[in-house]
Amino acid sequence: MKQSKILIPTKKEAPSDAEALSHKMMIRAGYIYQVSSGVWSYLPLAYRVIRKVKAIIREEMEKADAFEMETPSMLPADLWQQTGRYEAYGDTLFKFKDRNDREHILGPTDEEVMTEILRDSIKSYKKLPLTVYQITDKFRDEPRPRFGVLRGKEFSMLDGYSFAADQAGLDEAYNQQAQAYRNIFDRIGLDYKIILADSGTIGGDNSQEFSAPAKVGEDTIVYTDGDYAANLEKATGKFTGVQQTAEPAKLAKKPTPGAHSVDEAATALEIDATQIIKSMLYMAKMGEDKYQPVLVLMRGNDEVNETKVTNAVDCEELTLATEQQAQKYLGAHPGSLGPVGVGEEVKILADNYVKVLVNMACGANDDGYHYVNANIGRDFRVDQFGDFRTVQEGEIAPDGNPIKFTNGIEIGHIFKLGTGYSEKLGAQVLDQNGRLVDMIMGCYGIGVTRLLSAVAEQNADEYGLVWPDSIAPFDVHVIPVNAKKADQMKMANEISEQLEKAGLEVLVDDRKERAGVKFADSDLIGIPLRVTVGKKASEGIVEIKIRKTGETVEVKTEEVANTVQILLKQLNGDHQE
């Protein structure tokens, strides 16, 4: 294929607002074009990459007994209202009305409509388990689109859904999808981790996230050199608390003027910070216009993990209380809050590390004062103990190894949904005993377009993109140094034909540009191998360069196809190891 005939608008500089390496390089290499904030056009090279990604996905999905279909992007709002997600997603949804004043949304995901389809199509357990999927555009009104196509308002996603009549059927489909995802990401050439994850607004009790380590990753991966990995919202450390054995002392109230933080209170009270209870008041949204005040107690400077608290309270949304709300329920401002004397209208949660403390200090619900020698049971109640803290790097994980942190890009997520959607939408089948049972669901997602960012983040360098051959827009970039020289162009075309006959995709730079421009653009575009037809063309010798390593080798023209195939095989082997 001739480069002069393809739209590849390369640039010397990236836009000033481009932060991520993948964003900068895909703009500079002419892969993407921004139409508006968070909305992108995928130009010919990017589209070729996306097509290859989709082809890999389709092959692996079929191996996993999942078959493709398609649902509309425009969905009736009432379907989402039945499951409660219309409210839960809030402003993230693109909402509009048709000419008949019926409310609709642009689908961010499709659990509801898929459940409705299966509900109306399957009546017997004999047709289950069954897995369907689609690769379509999704829409989410991101408040802060960033990092190019990594976080946008419109994006391409694989979303798959399994339906079973029993737990064994769900497990079978879930495990098949988990293996398919591993195969997909291995073939694409990604470094990734499989981590325990929170299910968020999708729902369900069990989920795994596939995360690609990357500098700009918006998720924090918690992992060890052993076999533990989780995202920060889900991660737990090995409990190392030891029950204190001191005799409970008399509760006393002491002035602590200006002490609003744990460290300031510890200094004022002349005690260790780990002996102080940090009290955080939250408002949990339990339904429309219904809120529950929740006081969370933490040891010292431990940080509240709001996702864990949200799951424990089982609320739609959790927000930190305002100063006015703190005054209303506890009578003081944040920094002086505590559990002593708190009424039953406030639910009190305490982290497990608080449970082992004796003679604690805490806010007195009186600005500028703290209690000392506060004890659970005698001086205040706790409604629920649990792991509500955010783990810290260096702590010991459940597998006994030290915890490490790295940033990661979520590239895939699989969920065991259970019956949450089927119960609400009435999706039932007759089981083998003739009884109606709710379908047990799983759902599975891959961010197709964000895979471009993930691959680019892991492989790009200062010169441009570096694509694995499995998804590169072309296998080989053939560059005649001087397109005005007939012998060079003739040899370039002959090599191209030779490679194409071998089943390879070839881009020939037939532009009448300076050699430096061609080489710079070639590095930007990131095709795995470059064949340069230069001054030794008259001797029947060309140079092959490996984009990833920069290594070069000179070969005779008749050996190009064989050498290229060997090099590509080696590169593919490197990606799969």
C-alpha positions as CSV (number, residue, x, y, z in Angstrom):
1,M,0.0,0.0,0.0
2,K,1.3,3.5,-0.9
3,Q,1.8,5.9,1.9
4,S,1.0,8.8,-0.3
5,K,-2.6,7.5,-0.6
6,I,-3.3,7.2,3.1
7,L,-4.3,9.9,5.5
8,I,-1.5,10.0,8.0
9,P,-1.2,13.6,9.3
10,T,2.0,13.4,11.3
11,K,3.1,16.3,13.5
12,K,6.4,17.5,14.9
13,E,4.8,18.6,18.2
14,A,2.0,17.2,20.4
15,P,-0.8,19.5,21.7
16,S,0.0,21.4,24.8
17,D,-2.7,19.7,26.8
18,A,-1.5,16.2,26.0
19,E,-0.1,14.7,29.2
20,A,0.2,11.0,28.5
21,L,2.9,9.5,26.3
22,S,0.2,7.5,24.4
23,H,-1.9,10.7,23.8
24,K,1.1,12.6,22.5
25,M,2.4,10.0,20.2
26,M,-1.0,8.9,18.7
27,I,-1.7,12.6,17.9
28,R,1.8,13.1,16.5
29,A,1.7,9.8,14.5
30,G,-1.6,10.7,12.9
31,Y,-3.6,8.0,14.5
32,I,-6.4,10.1,16.2
33,Y,-8.1,13.4,15.8
34,Q,-10.0,15.2,18.5
35,V,-13.5,16.3,17.5
36,S,-14.5,17.7,20.9
37,S,-13.5,17.1,24.5
38,G,-13.5,13.3,25.1
39,V,-14.7,12.5,21.5
40,W,-12.2,11.2,19.0
41,S,-12.0,10.2,15.4
42,Y,-9.8,7.1,14.6
43,L,-7.8,7.8,11.5
44,P,-6.8,5.0,9.0
45,L,-3.8,3.7,11.0
46,A,-5.7,3.6,14.3
47,Y,-8.7,2.0,12.6
48,R,-6.5,-0.8,11.2
49,V,-5.2,-1.4,14.8
50,I,-8.7,-1.5,16.1
51,R,-9.8,-3.9,13.4
52,K,-7.0,-6.3,14.4
53,V,-7.9,-6.0,18.1
54,K,-11.5,-6.8,17.3
55,A,-10.5,-9.8,15.2
56,I,-8.5,-11.3,18.0
57,I,-11.4,-10.7,20.4
58,R,-13.8,-12.4,18.0
59,E,-11.6,-15.4,17.6
60,E,-11.1,-15.9,21.3
61,M,-14.8,-15.3,22.1
62,E,-15.9,-18.0,19.7
63,K,-13.4,-20.4,21.2
64,A,-15.1,-19.6,24.6
65,D,-18.6,-20.4,23.2
66,A,-19.6,-16.8,23.2
67,F,-21.4,-15.4,20.1
68,E,-21.7,-11.9,18.8
69,M,-24.8,-9.9,18.4
70,E,-25.6,-6.2,18.7
71,T,-28.0,-4.0,20.7
72,P,-28.9,-0.4,20.0
73,S,-27.0,2.5,21.6
74,M,-30.3,4.4,22.2
75,L,-32.0,2.7,25.2
76,P,-35.3,3.5,27.0
77,A,-34.7,5.1,30.3
78,D,-37.5,3.1,32.0
79,L,-35.5,-0.1,31.6
80,W,-32.7,1.5,33.7
81,Q,-35.2,2.9,36.1
82,Q,-36.4,-0.6,36.9
83,T,-32.9,-1.7,38.0
84,G,-32.2,1.6,39.9
85,R,-29.1,2.4,37.7
86,Y,-30.7,5.4,36.1
87,E,-30.4,7.1,39.5
88,A,-27.1,5.5,40.4
89,Y,-25.3,6.6,37.2
90,G,-26.6,10.1,37.6
91,D,-24.9,12.7,35.4
92,T,-22.7,10.1,33.8
93,L,-25.6,9.2,31.6
94,F,-26.4,11.0,28.3
95,K,-30.1,11.6,28.6
96,F,-32.6,12.9,26.0
97,K,-36.2,12.7,25.0
98,D,-37.6,11.6,21.6
99,R,-40.4,13.5,19.8
100,N,-43.0,11.6,21.9
101,D,-41.4,12.9,25.1
102,R,-40.2,9.4,26.0
103,E,-36.9,9.5,28.0
104,H,-33.9,7.7,26.6
105,I,-30.2,7.3,27.3
106,L,-27.1,6.5,25.3
107,G,-25.9,3.2,26.6
108,P,-22.8,3.1,28.8
109,T,-23.2,-0.7,29.2
110,D,-26.0,-3.1,28.4
111,E,-27.0,-5.4,31.3
112,E,-30.6,-4.3,31.3
113,V,-31.3,-4.7,27.6
114,M,-29.5,-8.0,27.4
115,T,-31.4,-9.3,30.4
116,E,-34.7,-8.2,28.7
117,I,-33.8,-10.0,25.5
118,L,-32.9,-13.3,27.2
119,R,-36.0,-13.0,29.4
120,D,-38.2,-12.9,26.4
121,S,-36.2,-15.5,24.4
122,I,-35.2,-18.3,26.8
123,K,-37.8,-20.2,28.9
124,S,-36.0,-23.5,29.8
125,Y,-32.8,-24.4,31.6
126,K,-32.0,-26.7,28.7
127,K,-30.9,-23.6,26.6
128,L,-28.5,-22.5,29.3
129,P,-25.7,-21.7,30.0
130,L,-25.5,-19.2,27.2
131,T,-23.0,-16.3,26.5
132,V,-23.5,-13.5,24.1
133,Y,-21.4,-10.4,23.4
134,Q,-21.1,-7.3,21.3
135,I,-18.4,-4.8,20.3
136,T,-20.1,-1.4,20.1
137,D,-19.7,2.2,21.0
138,K,-20.6,3.2,24.6
139,F,-21.2,6.6,26.0
140,R,-20.4,8.1,29.4
141,D,-20.4,11.8,30.2
142,E,-17.0,11.9,31.8
143,P,-16.6,15.0,34.0
144,R,-12.9,15.1,33.1
145,P,-11.9,13.4,29.8
146,R,-8.2,13.0,29.7
147,F,-5.2,11.1,28.4
148,G,-6.5,11.0,24.8
149,V,-8.6,7.9,24.1
150,L,-7.9,6.5,27.6
151,R,-10.8,8.3,29.2
152,G,-13.3,9.6,26.7
153,K,-17.0,10.2,26.4
154,E,-17.5,7.8,23.5
155,F,-15.5,4.6,23.2
156,S,-15.6,1.1,21.7
157,M,-16.2,-1.7,24.2
158,L,-16.7,-5.4,24.2
159,D,-19.5,-6.2,26.6
160,G,-20.4,-9.9,27.1
161,Y,-23.1,-11.5,29.2
162,S,-23.6,-15.0,30.4
163,F,-26.9,-16.5,31.6
164,A,-27.2,-19.8,33.6
165,A,-29.8,-21.7,35.5
166,D,-27.5,-22.6,38.4
167,Q,-24.2,-21.7,40.0
168,A,-22.2,-24.4,38.1
169,G,-23.4,-22.8,34.8
170,L,-22.2,-19.4,35.9
171,D,-18.8,-20.7,37.0
172,E,-18.4,-22.5,33.7
173,A,-19.1,-19.4,31.6
174,Y,-17.0,-17.1,34.0
175,N,-14.0,-19.4,33.8
176,Q,-14.3,-19.6,30.0
177,Q,-14.3,-15.8,29.8
178,A,-11.4,-15.4,32.2
179,Q,-9.3,-17.7,30.0
180,A,-10.5,-15.9,26.8
181,Y,-9.4,-12.6,28.3
182,R,-6.0,-14.0,29.1
183,N,-5.6,-15.3,25.6
184,I,-6.7,-11.9,24.1
185,F,-4.3,-9.8,26.2
186,D,-1.4,-12.3,25.6
187,R,-1.9,-12.2,21.8
188,I,-2.1,-8.4,21.9
189,G,1.2,-8.3,23.6
190,L,0.3,-6.6,26.9
191,D,1.9,-6.9,30.3
192,Y,-1.1,-7.2,32.7
193,K,-2.1,-8.3,36.1
194,I,-5.3,-10.0,37.1
195,I,-6.6,-8.4,40.3
196,L,-9.4,-8.5,42.8
197,A,-11.7,-5.7,42.1
198,D,-14.8,-3.8,43.4
199,S,-17.9,-4.3,41.2
200,G,-19.0,-0.7,41.5
201,T,-22.2,0.3,39.7
202,I,-22.2,-2.9,37.7
203,G,-23.1,-5.0,40.8
204,G,-22.4,-8.5,41.9
205,D,-20.3,-10.0,44.7
206,N,-17.3,-11.3,42.7
207,S,-15.2,-9.6,40.1
208,Q,-11.7,-9.6,38.6
209,E,-10.0,-6.8,36.8
210,F,-7.4,-7.0,34.1
211,S,-5.0,-4.1,34.6
212,A,-2.0,-3.0,32.5
213,P,0.7,-1.4,34.5
214,A,1.4,2.1,33.1
215,K,2.7,5.4,34.4
216,V,-0.5,7.2,33.6
217,G,-2.8,4.5,34.9
218,E,-5.6,6.0,37.0
219,D,-6.0,2.8,39.1
220,T,-3.6,1.8,41.8
221,I,-2.6,-1.9,41.6
222,V,-1.7,-3.4,44.9
223,Y,0.4,-6.5,44.4
224,T,3.2,-8.7,45.9
225,D,6.0,-10.8,44.5
226,G,3.8,-13.7,45.5
227,D,0.3,-14.3,44.1
228,Y,-1.7,-11.5,45.6
229,A,-3.1,-8.6,43.4
230,A,-6.0,-6.3,43.9
231,N,-7.0,-2.7,43.2
232,L,-6.7,-0.2,46.0
233,E,-10.4,-0.1,46.6
234,K,-10.5,-3.9,47.2
235,A,-7.1,-4.6,48.7
236,T,-6.7,-5.9,52.3
237,G,-3.6,-6.3,54.4
238,K,-2.8,-9.1,56.8
239,F,-4.3,-8.1,60.1
240,T,-1.5,-7.6,62.6
241,G,-3.4,-5.9,65.5
242,V,-2.7,-7.2,69.0
243,Q,-5.3,-6.9,71.7
244,Q,-4.3,-4.3,74.3
245,T,-4.5,-5.5,77.9
246,A,-4.4,-2.3,79.9
247,E,-7.1,-1.7,82.5
248,P,-9.7,0.8,81.3
249,A,-9.0,4.2,82.9
250,K,-11.5,6.9,83.8
251,L,-12.9,8.8,80.9
252,A,-11.7,12.4,80.9
253,K,-12.3,15.5,78.7
254,K,-9.3,17.6,77.9
255,P,-8.9,20.9,76.0
256,T,-7.0,20.6,72.7
257,P,-7.3,24.1,71.2
258,G,-6.2,24.2,67.5
259,A,-5.8,20.5,67.3
260,H,-7.7,19.4,64.2
261,S,-5.6,16.5,62.9
262,V,-4.5,13.3,64.5
263,D,-0.9,14.4,64.8
264,E,-1.9,17.7,66.4
265,A,-4.2,16.0,68.9
266,A,-1.4,13.5,69.7
267,T,1.0,16.3,70.4
268,A,-1.5,18.2,72.5
269,L,-2.4,15.1,74.5
270,E,1.1,13.8,74.7
271,I,0.2,10.3,73.4
272,D,1.0,8.2,70.4
273,A,-1.0,8.9,67.3
274,T,-2.0,5.2,67.0
275,Q,-3.9,5.5,70.3
276,I,-6.2,8.2,68.8
277,I,-9.4,7.4,67.0
278,K,-10.0,9.4,63.9
279,S,-13.8,9.9,63.4
280,M,-15.1,10.6,59.9
281,L,-18.7,11.5,59.4
282,Y,-20.3,10.5,56.0
283,M,-23.7,10.8,54.5
284,A,-24.9,7.5,52.9
285,K,-27.6,7.8,50.2
286,M,-29.9,4.9,50.8
287,G,-32.6,5.8,48.3
288,E,-34.3,8.8,46.8
289,D,-34.1,11.7,49.4
290,K,-33.1,9.2,52.1
291,Y,-29.7,9.6,53.8
292,Q,-28.1,7.8,56.7
293,P,-25.3,9.5,58.7
294,V,-22.4,7.1,59.2
295,L,-19.5,7.7,61.6
296,V,-16.4,5.7,60.6
297,L,-13.7,5.2,63.3
298,M,-10.1,4.6,62.3
299,R,-6.9,4.1,64.2
300,G,-4.6,7.1,64.1
301,N,-3.6,8.1,60.6
302,D,-5.1,5.2,58.8
303,E,-7.1,6.3,55.8
304,V,-10.8,5.4,55.3
305,N,-11.4,3.2,52.2
306,E,-14.7,4.7,51.1
307,T,-15.5,1.9,48.7
308,K,-15.3,-0.6,51.6
309,V,-17.6,1.6,53.6
310,T,-20.0,2.0,50.7
311,N,-20.2,-1.8,50.3
312,A,-20.7,-2.4,54.1
313,V,-23.5,0.1,54.3
314,D,-25.0,-1.0,51.0
315,C,-25.7,2.5,49.9
316,E,-26.0,4.2,46.5
317,E,-23.5,6.9,47.2
318,L,-21.2,7.9,50.1
319,T,-20.2,11.5,50.6
320,L,-18.2,13.2,53.4
321,A,-20.5,15.2,55.6
322,T,-20.4,19.0,55.4
323,E,-19.6,21.2,58.4
324,Q,-23.3,21.9,58.7
325,Q,-24.2,18.2,58.8
326,A,-21.5,17.5,61.3
327,Q,-22.9,20.2,63.6
328,K,-26.4,18.8,63.1
329,Y,-25.7,15.2,64.0
330,L,-22.6,15.5,66.3
331,G,-22.6,19.1,67.5
332,A,-19.1,20.0,66.4
333,H,-16.9,20.6,63.4
334,P,-14.7,18.0,61.7
335,G,-11.5,17.7,63.7
336,S,-13.4,17.5,67.0
337,L,-15.7,14.6,66.2
338,G,-16.0,11.4,68.2
339,P,-18.3,8.5,69.0
340,V,-18.9,9.2,72.7
341,G,-22.6,10.1,73.3
342,V,-23.6,9.7,69.7
343,G,-27.3,9.0,69.2
344,E,-28.9,6.0,67.5
345,E,-29.7,7.9,64.3
346,V,-26.0,7.8,63.4
347,K,-24.6,4.4,62.4
348,I,-21.1,3.7,63.8
349,L,-18.6,1.6,61.9
350,A,-15.1,0.9,63.3
351,D,-12.1,-0.6,61.6
352,N,-10.8,-3.9,63.0
353,Y,-7.6,-2.1,64.3
354,V,-9.9,0.0,66.6
355,K,-11.3,-3.1,68.1
356,V,-8.1,-4.1,69.9
357,L,-7.4,-0.6,71.4
358,V,-8.0,0.3,75.1
359,N,-8.0,3.8,76.6
360,M,-8.3,5.6,73.3
361,A,-8.4,9.4,72.7
362,C,-11.1,10.8,70.4
363,G,-12.9,14.0,69.6
364,A,-15.4,15.1,72.2
365,N,-18.0,16.5,69.8
366,D,-17.1,19.9,71.3
367,D,-14.8,22.1,69.3
368,G,-11.4,22.3,70.9
369,Y,-11.8,19.3,73.2
370,H,-10.9,15.6,73.1
371,Y,-11.7,12.6,75.4
372,V,-9.0,10.4,76.7
373,N,-9.5,6.8,78.0
374,A,-12.5,6.2,75.8
375,N,-13.4,2.5,75.6
376,I,-15.7,0.5,73.4
377,G,-18.9,-0.7,75.1
378,R,-18.4,1.4,78.2
379,D,-18.2,4.8,76.6
380,F,-19.4,4.3,73.1
381,R,-21.0,1.7,70.9
382,V,-19.9,0.3,67.6
383,D,-22.6,-1.1,65.3
384,Q,-20.3,-2.9,62.9
385,F,-16.6,-3.8,62.8
386,G,-14.8,-4.5,59.6
387,D,-11.8,-3.8,57.3
388,F,-12.5,-0.2,56.4
389,R,-8.9,1.1,55.9
390,T,-6.8,1.8,52.8
391,V,-3.8,-0.4,52.7
392,Q,-0.3,1.1,52.6
393,E,2.7,0.2,50.6
394,G,5.1,-2.0,52.6
395,E,2.4,-3.7,54.7
396,I,2.0,-7.4,54.6
397,A,-0.5,-8.8,52.2
398,P,-2.7,-11.9,52.9
399,D,-0.2,-14.1,51.1
400,G,2.5,-13.0,53.6
401,N,4.6,-10.8,51.2
402,P,5.2,-7.1,51.4
403,I,2.7,-5.0,49.5
404,K,3.8,-3.0,46.5
405,F,2.0,-0.3,44.5
406,T,2.0,0.5,40.8
407,N,-0.3,2.5,38.5
408,G,-2.5,0.5,36.1
409,I,-4.9,1.0,33.2
410,E,-8.1,-1.1,33.5
411,I,-8.3,-3.0,30.2
412,G,-10.9,-5.6,31.1
413,H,-13.3,-6.6,33.9
414,I,-15.3,-9.7,34.6
415,F,-18.1,-10.0,37.1
416,K,-20.3,-12.7,38.6
417,L,-23.5,-10.7,38.8
418,G,-25.8,-13.3,40.3
419,T,-29.5,-12.6,40.1
420,G,-29.6,-8.8,40.7
421,Y,-30.7,-7.9,37.2
422,S,-32.8,-11.0,36.5
423,E,-34.8,-10.5,39.7
424,K,-35.7,-6.9,38.9
425,L,-36.5,-7.6,35.3
426,G,-38.3,-10.9,35.8
427,A,-35.8,-13.0,33.8
428,Q,-36.7,-16.6,34.8
429,V,-36.5,-20.1,33.3
430,L,-38.0,-23.4,34.3
431,D,-35.4,-25.6,36.0
432,Q,-35.1,-29.4,35.7
433,N,-37.7,-29.8,38.4
434,G,-40.2,-27.5,36.6
435,R,-39.8,-24.6,39.0
436,L,-39.2,-21.0,37.9
437,V,-35.8,-19.8,38.9
438,D,-34.0,-16.5,38.2
439,M,-31.3,-16.6,35.6
440,I,-27.8,-16.3,37.2
441,M,-25.7,-13.8,35.3
442,G,-22.2,-12.9,34.6
443,C,-20.9,-9.9,32.6
444,Y,-17.6,-9.2,30.9
445,G,-16.0,-6.1,29.4
446,I,-13.0,-5.0,27.5
447,G,-12.2,-1.4,26.6
448,V,-11.3,-1.9,23.0
449,T,-10.2,1.6,22.1
450,R,-8.4,2.2,25.4
451,L,-6.3,-0.9,24.6
452,L,-4.6,1.4,22.1
453,S,-3.5,3.7,24.9
454,A,-2.5,0.8,27.1
455,V,-0.3,-0.8,24.4
456,A,1.2,2.6,23.5
457,E,2.0,3.4,27.2
458,Q,3.8,0.2,27.6
459,N,5.7,0.2,24.3
460,A,6.1,3.8,23.0
461,D,9.5,5.6,23.3
462,E,10.7,9.1,22.7
463,Y,10.6,8.6,19.0
464,G,7.1,7.4,18.6
465,L,4.8,4.3,18.8
466,V,6.0,0.7,18.9
467,W,3.3,-1.7,18.0
468,P,3.3,-5.5,18.6
469,D,3.0,-7.2,15.2
470,S,-0.3,-8.8,16.2
471,I,-2.1,-5.5,16.1
472,A,0.3,-3.2,14.1
473,P,-1.4,-1.4,11.2
474,F,1.2,-3.0,8.9
475,D,3.9,-5.6,9.3
476,V,6.6,-3.9,7.3
477,H,7.4,-0.3,6.4
478,V,9.4,-0.2,3.1
479,I,11.2,3.1,2.6
480,P,13.0,4.0,-0.6
481,V,15.4,6.7,0.6
482,N,15.0,8.7,-2.6
483,A,11.6,8.2,-4.4
484,K,13.0,10.1,-7.4
485,K,15.4,7.4,-8.2
486,A,13.8,4.8,-10.4
487,D,16.0,1.9,-9.3
488,Q,15.1,2.5,-5.6
489,M,11.4,2.7,-6.3
490,K,11.6,-0.4,-8.5
491,M,13.3,-2.4,-5.8
492,A,10.9,-1.0,-3.1
493,N,7.9,-2.2,-5.2
494,E,9.5,-5.6,-5.8
495,I,10.2,-6.1,-2.1
496,S,6.7,-5.0,-1.3
497,E,5.2,-7.6,-3.8
498,Q,7.6,-10.3,-2.4
499,L,6.4,-9.6,1.2
500,E,2.7,-9.4,0.2
501,K,3.0,-12.8,-1.5
502,A,4.2,-14.1,1.8
503,G,1.0,-12.9,3.4
504,L,2.4,-9.7,5.0
505,E,0.9,-6.2,5.1
506,V,3.2,-3.7,3.7
507,L,3.3,0.1,3.6
508,V,5.6,1.7,1.0
509,D,6.7,5.3,1.6
510,D,6.5,6.5,-1.9
511,R,6.4,10.2,-0.9
512,K,8.9,12.6,-2.4
513,E,10.2,13.7,1.0
514,R,13.7,14.0,2.5
515,A,15.1,10.7,4.0
516,G,15.1,12.3,7.5
517,V,11.4,13.1,7.3
518,K,10.6,9.6,6.2
519,F,12.6,7.9,8.9
520,A,11.2,10.2,11.6
521,D,7.6,9.5,10.4
522,S,8.4,5.8,10.3
523,D,9.6,5.8,13.9
524,L,6.4,7.8,14.9
525,I,4.1,5.3,13.1
526,G,5.7,2.4,14.9
527,I,5.5,-0.5,12.4
528,P,7.5,-3.4,13.7
529,L,10.0,-3.7,10.8
530,R,11.5,-1.2,8.4
531,V,13.1,-2.1,5.2
532,T,15.3,0.8,3.8
533,V,16.2,0.8,0.2
534,G,19.2,3.1,-0.1
535,K,22.6,3.6,-1.6
536,K,23.3,-0.2,-1.7
537,A,20.2,-0.9,-3.8
538,S,22.5,-1.1,-6.8
539,E,24.3,-4.0,-5.1
540,G,21.0,-5.7,-4.3
541,I,21.3,-5.0,-0.5
542,V,18.8,-3.4,1.8
543,E,18.7,-2.7,5.5
544,I,16.1,-4.1,7.9
545,K,15.5,-2.3,11.2
546,I,13.6,-3.6,14.2
547,R,11.6,-0.7,15.6
548,K,11.4,-2.0,19.1
549,T,15.2,-2.5,19.6
550,G,16.7,-0.3,16.9
551,E,18.8,-3.2,15.7
552,T,19.6,-3.3,12.0
553,V,20.7,-6.0,9.6
554,E,21.7,-5.9,5.9
555,V,20.3,-8.6,3.7
556,K,20.1,-9.3,0.0
557,T,16.8,-8.5,-1.7
558,E,16.0,-12.1,-2.4
559,E,16.3,-12.9,1.4
560,V,14.1,-10.1,2.6
561,A,10.9,-12.1,2.9
562,N,12.5,-15.0,4.7
563,T,14.4,-12.7,7.1
564,V,11.3,-10.6,7.8
565,Q,9.3,-13.6,8.7
566,I,12.0,-14.9,11.0
567,L,12.2,-11.5,12.8
568,L,8.5,-11.2,13.1
569,K,8.3,-14.7,14.6
570,Q,10.9,-13.7,17.1
571,L,9.1,-10.5,18.0
572,N,5.8,-12.4,18.5
573,G,7.6,-14.9,20.7
574,D,8.9,-12.1,22.8
575,H,5.4,-10.8,23.4
576,Q,4.0,-14.1,24.4
577,E,6.7,-14.9,27.0
